[in-house]
Amino acid sequence: MDRPLDRLLARIAQPAFVLRVAALAICLLELGSAIWGLMGNQTEPYDGVLASLYRRTGGTTHDAPFVLTCLALVMVFAWHFWRLARQQHLDLPPRNALSRVVLLNFLALLVTPGLPFLVTVLAALLLNVRRAFNFALAQVVINVALYWLLPSEAQRLEQIQPDMPWWLNSVGLSMSMVALHGMAFGLGRLAAAEGERRRWFQAMLAEKESGERLQIEQLRYAERLHMARELHDVMGHHLTALNLHLQLSEALLKRHDEPGAAQAVEKAKLGAAGLLAEVRAAVSRERESQRINLEAALRTLADGIASTQIELALDPVAQDLTPRCAHALLRCVQEAVTNAVRHAGATHVRVTLEAVEAASQVRVRVDDNGRGTRKLREGNGLKGMQERMAELGGTMQVLRHHPGFLIELNCPRRA
């Protein structure tokens, strides 16, 4: 199977695409049925709460004003459903997701009993487990209540058995609603769990890539430091010996009073001394320039997590840190960002890095807008951050834990 077809099938299999196509198919079916009814044919395009109320006022569901009103409500439902069932909303649900789902369900119940099933699936994708379960349970209760308070003609003809007691009819209807919306809840939660696993793997991959980036920086630092030492030990030693030999040669030549030879030896001596000075200067510059670039590793981490907006505000000091300091800060930031994405449901994380105390200290803050916790309990993640900072003579503080989380790290720059 070729790659374009694989990508097409992967896109079709996304929950957002499936939900949109299902809602569009139902809306098109309702539209066609409404047009058929407006042409004078017998049809029941809309059989929801609005139809039951309209019949009680003496109207019929074939009246053109009623059909056009319901058709307009279907279009409003389709527009809101299409906007809410976007993949970015399924990955990062909006804060008003519950109210928007309730509005969609209200429109669905007004028009036709077939649309609330899709709303239950969407609610299971957008809301957390508890809210989604309560919503599905409320759907069952609402449908049973509407069945007895505002029953449609189709419901009475298909589901009520005149020779059966009312309570048995209620039990049968309740079981069918539990099966219908239970299946919708299960399908939605399966898709939500798959999306959560995808975000988890994405965060883990970004953490791995950022760690590898820092490891590359550390290896390059170690290699350059090793080269600098070898350059100093080997070339410096030989050049020093050459200089001593030339000094001896100069003394010997001076005894024979050979001005030309003495002049040549003098030049060689000066050249050797100059070369030795240049080697030492190059080694000193190489040692001073070997710092770890933490900024590259942090940007790799931010770019690797697409489900959450990670904002970086990094001082240039991030490009000039010791390996121990850079490694400890990266691990702490990875832990904080991963917790915000996987457990807190954060949609935005801001990471700031700045130099403090005359550039001798580095301060890093990780601020997210996740759920946070009202009662702070230090788990392995927070304890690990404290231990990493303490080993380098730094500190870790939780400045805010509800709403969201704000963690501050302070570390000596040259630790």
C-alpha positions as CSV (number, residue, x, y, z in Angstrom):
1,M,0.0,0.0,0.0
2,D,1.5,3.3,-1.0
3,R,2.1,6.1,1.5
4,P,-0.5,8.6,0.2
5,L,-3.2,6.0,0.7
6,D,-1.9,5.3,4.2
7,R,-2.0,8.9,5.1
8,L,-5.6,9.2,3.6
9,L,-6.8,6.2,5.6
10,A,-5.1,7.5,8.8
11,R,-6.9,10.8,8.3
12,I,-10.3,9.1,7.7
13,A,-9.9,7.0,10.8
14,Q,-9.5,10.1,13.0
15,P,-12.5,10.6,15.5
16,A,-13.1,14.1,14.3
17,F,-13.5,13.0,10.7
18,V,-15.8,10.2,11.6
19,L,-18.0,12.3,13.8
20,R,-18.3,15.1,11.2
21,V,-19.2,12.7,8.5
22,A,-21.8,11.0,10.7
23,A,-23.4,14.3,11.7
24,L,-23.3,15.5,8.1
25,A,-25.0,12.4,6.9
26,I,-27.8,12.7,9.4
27,C,-28.3,16.4,8.6
28,L,-28.4,15.7,4.9
29,L,-31.0,12.9,5.5
30,E,-33.1,15.3,7.5
31,L,-32.7,18.0,4.8
32,G,-33.8,15.6,2.1
33,S,-36.8,14.4,4.1
34,A,-37.8,18.0,4.9
35,I,-37.6,19.0,1.2
36,W,-39.7,15.9,0.3
37,G,-42.3,16.9,2.9
38,L,-42.4,20.5,1.6
39,M,-43.2,19.1,-1.8
40,G,-46.4,17.7,-0.5
41,N,-45.3,14.1,0.2
42,Q,-46.0,12.2,3.4
43,T,-42.9,12.1,5.6
44,E,-41.9,12.6,9.2
45,P,-38.6,14.6,8.9
46,Y,-38.7,15.9,12.5
47,D,-40.1,14.0,15.5
48,G,-38.4,15.6,18.5
49,V,-39.6,17.6,21.5
50,L,-40.5,20.5,19.3
51,A,-42.8,18.3,17.2
52,S,-44.6,17.0,20.2
53,L,-45.2,20.5,21.6
54,Y,-46.3,21.7,18.1
55,R,-48.9,18.8,17.9
56,R,-50.3,19.7,21.3
57,T,-51.0,23.2,20.0
58,G,-53.1,21.7,17.2
59,G,-50.6,21.8,14.4
60,T,-49.2,19.1,12.2
61,T,-45.6,18.3,11.6
62,H,-46.2,18.7,7.8
63,D,-46.8,22.5,8.1
64,A,-44.3,24.5,6.2
65,P,-43.4,27.0,9.0
66,F,-42.7,24.1,11.4
67,V,-40.6,22.2,8.9
68,L,-38.6,25.3,8.0
69,T,-38.1,26.1,11.7
70,C,-36.8,22.6,12.4
71,L,-34.6,22.8,9.3
72,A,-33.0,26.0,10.6
73,L,-32.4,24.3,13.9
74,V,-30.7,21.4,12.2
75,M,-28.4,23.8,10.3
76,V,-27.5,25.5,13.6
77,F,-26.8,22.1,15.2
78,A,-24.6,21.1,12.2
79,W,-22.6,24.3,12.3
80,H,-22.0,24.1,16.0
81,F,-21.2,20.4,15.9
82,W,-18.8,20.9,13.0
83,R,-16.9,23.6,14.8
84,L,-16.7,21.7,18.1
85,A,-15.7,18.3,16.6
86,R,-12.4,19.6,15.3
87,Q,-9.3,17.6,15.9
88,Q,-7.6,20.4,17.9
89,H,-10.6,20.5,20.2
90,L,-10.5,16.8,20.7
91,D,-6.8,17.1,21.6
92,L,-7.2,20.2,23.7
93,P,-10.9,20.6,24.8
94,P,-12.0,24.2,25.2
95,R,-12.8,25.4,28.7
96,N,-16.5,25.9,27.8
97,A,-16.8,22.4,26.4
98,L,-19.5,21.3,28.8
99,S,-21.8,24.2,28.1
100,R,-21.3,23.8,24.3
101,V,-22.1,20.1,24.5
102,V,-25.3,20.9,26.5
103,L,-26.4,23.4,23.9
104,L,-25.8,20.9,21.1
105,N,-27.8,18.3,23.0
106,F,-30.7,20.8,23.5
107,L,-30.8,21.4,19.8
108,A,-30.7,17.7,19.1
109,L,-33.6,16.9,21.4
110,L,-35.7,19.7,19.9
111,V,-35.3,18.3,16.4
112,T,-35.0,14.6,16.3
113,P,-34.2,11.6,18.6
114,G,-31.3,10.5,16.4
115,L,-28.8,13.3,17.0
116,P,-28.3,12.9,20.9
117,F,-26.4,9.7,20.2
118,L,-23.7,11.7,18.4
119,V,-23.7,14.3,21.1
120,T,-23.0,11.6,23.7
121,V,-20.0,10.4,21.7
122,L,-18.7,13.9,21.4
123,A,-19.1,14.5,25.1
124,A,-17.1,11.4,25.9
125,L,-14.3,12.8,23.7
126,L,-14.3,16.3,25.1
127,L,-15.1,15.9,28.8
128,N,-13.3,14.0,31.5
129,V,-14.4,10.5,32.5
130,R,-16.7,11.5,35.3
131,R,-18.4,14.3,33.5
132,A,-18.8,12.2,30.3
133,F,-20.4,9.4,32.3
134,N,-22.8,11.7,34.1
135,F,-23.7,13.2,30.8
136,A,-24.5,9.8,29.3
137,L,-26.5,8.9,32.4
138,A,-28.4,12.2,32.1
139,Q,-29.1,11.4,28.4
140,V,-30.8,8.1,29.5
141,V,-32.9,9.9,32.2
142,I,-33.9,12.7,29.8
143,N,-34.9,10.3,27.0
144,V,-37.0,8.2,29.4
145,A,-38.7,11.3,30.9
146,L,-39.4,12.8,27.4
147,Y,-40.8,9.4,26.3
148,W,-43.5,9.6,29.0
149,L,-44.0,13.4,29.1
150,L,-43.8,14.3,25.4
151,P,-43.9,11.0,23.5
152,S,-43.7,11.1,19.7
153,E,-46.1,9.1,17.5
154,A,-43.3,6.9,16.2
155,Q,-42.2,6.1,19.7
156,R,-45.7,5.0,20.8
157,L,-46.2,2.9,17.6
158,E,-42.9,1.2,17.8
159,Q,-42.1,0.7,21.4
160,I,-45.3,0.8,23.6
161,Q,-47.1,-2.5,23.9
162,P,-50.7,-1.9,25.1
163,D,-50.9,-5.2,26.8
164,M,-47.8,-4.5,28.9
165,P,-47.8,-2.5,32.2
166,W,-46.3,0.9,32.1
167,W,-43.4,0.0,34.4
168,L,-42.3,-2.8,32.1
169,N,-42.4,-0.5,29.1
170,S,-40.3,2.0,31.2
171,V,-37.7,-0.8,32.0
172,G,-37.5,-1.8,28.4
173,L,-37.0,1.7,27.2
174,S,-34.5,2.4,29.9
175,M,-32.5,-0.7,28.9
176,S,-32.5,0.4,25.3
177,M,-31.4,3.9,26.2
178,V,-28.6,2.5,28.4
179,A,-27.4,0.3,25.6
180,L,-27.5,3.1,23.0
181,H,-25.9,5.8,25.1
182,G,-23.6,3.3,26.9
183,M,-22.3,2.3,23.5
184,A,-21.8,6.0,22.6
185,F,-20.0,6.6,25.8
186,G,-17.7,3.6,25.3
187,L,-16.9,4.6,21.7
188,G,-16.1,8.1,22.8
189,R,-13.9,7.0,25.7
190,L,-12.0,4.5,23.5
191,A,-11.2,7.3,21.0
192,A,-10.3,9.7,23.9
193,A,-8.0,7.0,25.5
194,E,-6.3,6.6,22.1
195,G,-5.8,10.3,21.8
196,E,-4.4,10.4,25.3
197,R,-1.9,7.6,24.5
198,R,-0.9,9.5,21.4
199,R,-0.2,12.7,23.4
200,W,1.7,10.6,26.0
201,F,3.9,9.0,23.4
202,Q,4.4,12.5,21.8
203,A,5.6,13.9,25.1
204,M,7.9,11.0,25.8
205,L,9.4,11.2,22.3
206,A,9.9,15.0,22.7
207,E,11.6,14.3,26.1
208,K,13.8,11.7,24.5
209,E,14.8,13.9,21.6
210,S,15.6,16.8,23.9
211,G,17.7,14.5,26.1
212,E,19.6,13.2,23.1
213,R,20.2,16.8,22.0
214,L,21.8,17.6,25.3
215,Q,23.8,14.4,25.3
216,I,25.2,15.4,21.9
217,E,26.2,18.7,23.4
218,Q,27.8,17.0,26.3
219,L,29.7,14.6,24.1
220,R,30.9,17.4,21.9
221,Y,32.0,19.3,25.0
222,A,33.9,16.2,26.3
223,E,35.6,15.6,22.9
224,R,36.7,19.2,22.6
225,L,38.0,19.2,26.2
226,H,39.9,16.0,25.5
227,M,41.4,17.5,22.3
228,A,42.4,20.7,24.2
229,R,44.2,18.6,26.8
230,E,46.0,16.6,24.2
231,L,47.0,19.7,22.3
232,H,48.4,21.2,25.5
233,D,50.2,18.1,26.7
234,V,51.7,17.0,23.3
235,M,52.4,20.1,21.3
236,G,53.1,22.3,24.4
237,H,55.7,19.8,25.6
238,H,57.4,19.4,22.3
239,L,57.5,23.2,21.6
240,T,59.0,23.8,25.1
241,A,61.7,21.2,24.5
242,L,62.4,22.8,21.1
243,N,62.8,26.2,22.7
244,L,65.2,24.8,25.2
245,H,67.3,23.1,22.5
246,L,67.4,26.3,20.5
247,Q,68.6,28.2,23.5
248,L,71.4,25.7,24.0
249,S,72.3,25.9,20.3
250,E,72.4,29.7,20.6
251,A,74.8,29.4,23.5
252,L,77.0,27.1,21.6
253,L,77.0,29.1,18.5
254,K,77.9,32.2,20.4
255,R,81.0,30.5,21.6
256,H,82.1,30.1,18.0
257,D,81.1,33.6,17.3
258,E,79.1,32.9,14.2
259,P,76.8,35.8,13.8
260,G,74.8,34.4,11.0
261,A,74.0,31.2,12.8
262,A,73.2,33.0,15.9
263,Q,70.8,35.2,14.0
264,A,69.1,32.2,12.5
265,V,68.8,30.5,15.9
266,E,67.4,33.6,17.4
267,K,64.7,33.7,14.8
268,A,63.9,30.0,15.4
269,K,63.7,30.6,19.2
270,L,61.3,33.5,18.7
271,G,59.2,31.5,16.4
272,A,59.0,28.6,18.7
273,A,58.2,30.8,21.7
274,G,55.5,32.5,19.6
275,L,54.0,29.2,18.5
276,L,54.0,28.0,22.1
277,A,52.2,31.1,23.2
278,E,49.6,30.7,20.4
279,V,49.0,27.1,21.4
280,R,48.4,28.1,25.0
281,A,46.1,30.9,24.0
282,A,44.1,28.6,21.7
283,V,43.8,26.0,24.5
284,S,42.6,28.7,26.9
285,R,40.0,30.0,24.4
286,E,38.8,26.4,23.8
287,R,38.4,25.8,27.5
288,E,36.5,29.0,28.0
289,S,34.2,28.5,25.0
290,Q,33.1,24.9,25.9
291,R,29.7,25.5,27.5
292,I,26.5,23.6,27.0
293,N,23.7,25.1,24.8
294,L,20.5,24.3,26.8
295,E,18.4,26.4,24.5
296,A,18.6,23.9,21.7
297,A,17.5,21.0,23.9
298,L,14.5,23.1,25.3
299,R,13.4,24.1,21.8
300,T,13.5,20.4,20.7
301,L,11.3,19.6,23.7
302,A,8.8,22.3,22.8
303,D,8.7,21.5,19.1
304,G,8.1,17.8,19.9
305,I,4.8,18.4,21.8
306,A,2.1,19.5,19.4
307,S,-0.9,18.9,21.7
308,T,0.1,21.7,24.1
309,Q,1.4,25.2,23.3
310,I,4.8,25.5,25.0
311,E,6.2,29.1,25.0
312,L,9.9,29.6,25.6
313,A,11.4,32.9,26.9
314,L,15.1,32.2,27.2
315,D,17.9,34.5,28.2
316,P,21.1,34.2,26.1
317,V,22.7,32.7,29.2
318,A,21.0,29.4,28.2
319,Q,23.6,29.0,25.6
320,D,26.5,29.2,28.1
321,L,26.0,26.7,30.9
322,T,28.1,24.0,32.5
323,P,27.2,20.4,31.6
324,R,25.9,19.6,35.1
325,C,23.8,22.7,35.3
326,A,22.3,22.2,31.9
327,H,21.6,18.6,32.5
328,A,19.8,19.2,35.8
329,L,17.7,22.0,34.5
330,L,16.7,20.1,31.4
331,R,15.6,17.1,33.5
332,C,13.6,19.3,35.8
333,V,11.9,21.1,32.9
334,Q,11.1,17.8,31.2
335,E,9.5,16.5,34.4
336,A,7.4,19.7,34.8
337,V,6.3,19.9,31.2
338,T,5.5,16.2,31.0
339,N,3.3,16.4,34.2
340,A,1.5,19.4,32.8
341,V,0.7,17.7,29.5
342,R,-0.1,14.2,30.7
343,H,-1.7,14.7,34.1
344,A,-2.8,18.3,34.4
345,G,-4.4,18.7,31.0
346,A,-2.6,22.0,30.4
347,T,-3.2,23.8,27.1
348,H,-0.4,26.3,27.6
349,V,3.0,26.0,29.3
350,R,5.5,28.9,29.6
351,V,9.2,28.2,30.3
352,T,11.3,31.2,31.2
353,L,15.1,31.2,31.9
354,E,17.0,34.2,33.1
355,A,20.3,35.1,34.8
356,V,20.1,36.5,38.3
357,E,22.6,37.7,40.9
358,A,25.1,39.3,38.5
359,A,24.7,36.3,36.1
360,S,26.1,33.8,38.7
361,Q,22.7,32.1,39.1
362,V,20.2,30.8,36.6
363,R,16.4,31.0,37.3
364,V,14.0,28.8,35.5
365,R,10.2,29.0,35.9
366,V,7.7,26.6,34.4
367,D,4.1,27.9,34.5
368,D,1.1,26.0,33.1
369,N,-2.6,26.5,33.1
370,G,-3.6,22.9,34.0
371,R,-5.9,21.7,36.7
372,G,-3.4,21.9,39.4
373,T,-4.2,20.6,42.9
374,R,-5.8,22.3,45.9
375,K,-3.7,20.3,48.3
376,L,0.0,19.9,47.4
377,R,1.5,16.5,47.8
378,E,5.1,16.1,46.8
379,G,5.5,13.0,44.7
380,N,8.6,11.5,43.1
381,G,8.7,14.2,40.4
382,L,8.9,17.1,42.8
383,K,11.2,15.3,45.1
384,G,13.5,14.5,42.2
385,M,13.6,18.1,41.1
386,Q,14.5,19.2,44.7
387,E,17.3,16.6,44.9
388,R,18.8,17.6,41.5
389,M,18.9,21.3,42.5
390,A,20.2,20.5,46.0
391,E,23.1,18.5,44.5
392,L,24.3,21.6,42.7
393,G,23.6,24.0,45.5
394,G,20.4,25.3,44.1
395,T,16.7,25.3,45.1
396,M,13.3,24.3,43.8
397,Q,10.1,25.9,44.9
398,V,6.4,25.5,44.0
399,L,5.1,29.0,43.8
400,R,1.5,28.1,42.8
401,H,-0.3,24.8,42.7
402,H,-3.9,25.9,42.0
403,P,-5.0,26.9,39.5
404,G,-2.2,25.5,37.3
405,F,1.3,25.0,38.5
406,L,4.2,27.4,38.8
407,I,7.6,25.9,39.6
408,E,10.8,27.9,40.1
409,L,14.3,26.5,39.8
410,N,17.5,28.3,40.9
411,C,20.9,26.9,40.1
412,P,24.5,28.2,40.1
413,R,25.4,28.8,36.5
414,R,28.9,27.3,36.8
415,A,27.9,24.3,39.0
